[in-house]
Amino acid sequence: MEKFMSTFSSDELTAFSVILFIIIAAAVTGYVMTHDYCAYLDDHTGERFSVYDLARRERFYIWLFLGFVFVVVTGLVVCLLA
């Protein structure tokens, strides 16, 4: 682990950690979106799966994730430029 950490500078390690955190958040958000949409489809048997309908119904999660990414990237930029 020490060898891995010594190959990156502190700025690169910070950026790597933030990018890894964003990827994990994207996976969790994607799981929650699909789970919520599958529950909706189970309750409404006449509805069929549609990517457009998924994006329309789950836009709250999409905006929440985009806002989260914006705040994290803004914090990273401020931290690296300070």
Secondary structure as the mmCIF struct_conf table of DSSP 4:
data_model
#
loop_
_struct_conf.conf_type_id
_struct_conf.id
_struct_conf.beg_label_comp_id
_struct_conf.beg_label_asym_id
_struct_conf.beg_label_seq_id
_struct_conf.end_label_comp_id
_struct_conf.end_label_asym_id
_struct_conf.end_label_seq_id
HELX_RH_AL_P HELX_RH_AL_P1 GLU A 2 SER A 6
TURN_TY1_P TURN_TY1_P1 THR A 7 THR A 7
BEND BEND1 PHE A 8 PHE A 8
HELX_RH_AL_P HELX_RH_AL_P2 SER A 10 ASP A 43
TURN_TY1_P TURN_TY1_P2 THR A 45 GLY A 46
HELX_RH_AL_P HELX_RH_AL_P3 VAL A 51 ARG A 57
TURN_TY1_P TURN_TY1_P3 GLU A 58 GLU A 58
HELX_RH_AL_P HELX_RH_AL_P4 ARG A 59 LEU A 81
#
